[in-house]
Amino acid sequence: MAPGKRFVLQSRLLGPTNEGGDEVSQHITSTHLDFLDEAIEAFMKNEILETYWDKGTFDLIAMRFGMDRDCVLIYELGEEIANFVQQMEPAPKPRAEIRRFSYSMERKMKYDEETFRESLESQHHQDLTGYILTRTEQLRKELIRHDKDKDIISEFCSEIANYSMVISQKHGKLGGSN
């Protein structure tokens, strides 16, 4: 769907009930659509952002949603119940740099699979290590150039990381076999 076009798969807004207990229809309002525009803008500016909320009143929250993370699910919030603190063991959260780099890796891997029609997972480890050596040498040459291209440097780094990850998945502790 073209950016800027609105498509609602399903409205999950439950309507209030009347005195007889029947649900009354609740409609998507211009306030909801304005908030949707804000959320889309925030998600487009920050690809690792998963939730966005109305900073002024905290009445609405938007969540990035869907298989391709291209949907926005909006909830209208009621009153806060409680903030239950320190209820679980702390879980380390990857640093922002690691999350951004992983998205770069994913974009590169998806492009490679769409372009070359073969998955890296099907490659032999000797081919993968050969790709790593080749890309590392190309990266080294780009880094010593006076007019280095930051996009090329990032692309080479993502490719090297992807090849390394596949080797780790196939032959290391990330789920590989012997």
N, C-alpha and C positions, 0 to 999 in steps of 0.2 A: 504494500500500500504506500502511496506517495506520502512523504512527510507533510504534515499540516492537515491531512484529511482525517476526519473523525469516524471511527467505527467502534461501536459498542457491541461486543460479543454477548455480554450478559450483564445486566444491571443487578448487582447484589444488594442494593439498598432495600432493606426491609422497611416497609412503611409502618407508621404508628397505628395503633388500634383505636377504634372509636369506642363509645360507651358500651356497645353490644359485644365487644371483643373481636369484631371483624377488622382485618387488616385494611388500612386505607392506603391507597396508592401514593408513593412518594416519587417525585420526578427529579431528573438530573437538572440542576439549576445553572444559571450563568455563573454563580459563585463556584460551583463544582468545575465548570469548564475553564474558568479563569485559573483556578488552582491547578487543573490538569496542564495548562500551558506553562505555568511556573515550574511544575514538576518535570515536564519534558525538557525544558531549558536546563534545569539543574542536572538531570540525568545525561543530557547531551554534552554538557561541559565537563562532567566528571564520570568517566565510564566505570569507575569502581563503586560509585554511590548506589546503594541498594534501597534506601528509604529517604523520603523527603517529607517534611511536615510544614504546616502553616506556622511560621515563626511568631506571628502576631497573636493568634488566639489559641493555637494548638487544637483546633476543631477538626482538622483534616490531616490524614496521613496518606502518602502515596508510596507504593512499593513497586520496584522494577519486577517484572513478572514475565513468565513465558519461556519456552524452550530457547528462543533466540534473545531473550532479555529485551524484547522490543514492545512489550505491553506495559501498561500502567494500571495497577489496581488501586483504587482509592476507597478509603474508609472514612466515614464520619465518626469522630470519637465522642464518647460521652465523658462523664466525670471520671477522674482518676480514682482507682480503687486503692492501690497501695504501691509503694516501691519496695519490693522484697530484695534486700541487699545481701550479698555474700551468701547466697543459697547453694552455690555450686563451686566445685573446684575451679580455680582460675584456669582459663584456656588461653594459651598464647595466641595472639592475633598477629598474622604476618604484617610486617611493616608496609607502609604505603608504597615504598619503592618496589618491594617484592610483588605486591598485587599488580601494580602498573606493568612491571616487566612480564608477569605471567599473562596478562591480557595481550601484550605485544607478541609473546610466544604463540598464543592461541590464534591470533590473526594470521601470523606467518604460516603456521601449520595448516590452517584451514585453506589459505590461498594455495599453498603447495599441493594439497590433496585435490583441490578443484582444478588446478592447472595441469598437474602431471598425472592425475587419475590413479595414483598409487599411494598407498599409505607408507609412512616411514616405518611403521611397525613390521612391514614385510621385508625390510632391508636386512641384509646380513651384517653382523657387527663389524666385519672388516670394511664393508662399504661405508657404514656410519662413521667409523673412526677415520676413514679416508676423507669423508666430507668435513669432519671436524678439523683435521690438519689443513686441508685446503682453505676452508673459511678462516681459520686462525691466521694463516699466512696472509690472506687478503686483508683481514682486519689489521694485522700488524703494519702492512704497507699503507693502508688508509690512515692509520693513526700517526704515522711519521710525515705525512704530507703537510705542507704548509697550509693548503686550502682544504682541509679535511671536510668531508660531507657527513654531518651528524646523522642524517637519515640512513646512509649506507652503514655507518658504524652500528647503529641500533639494529638494523636488519641482520648484519653479520652476527652480532651478539645473540639475537633471538634464534637464529638458525643453529648456532653452536649449542645453545641451551636446549633446543628441541632435540637435536641429535643425541646429546648427553642424556636427556630424560628418557628417550626411547631405549638407549642402551641400559640404563638403570632399571627400567621396567622389565626388559627382557632378560637381563643377566644379573641384576643386583637385587637388593632387598625391597624394591618398590613393587614386587609382584612377579618377578621373573622366575624362570625355571633354571635348572642346572645347566 
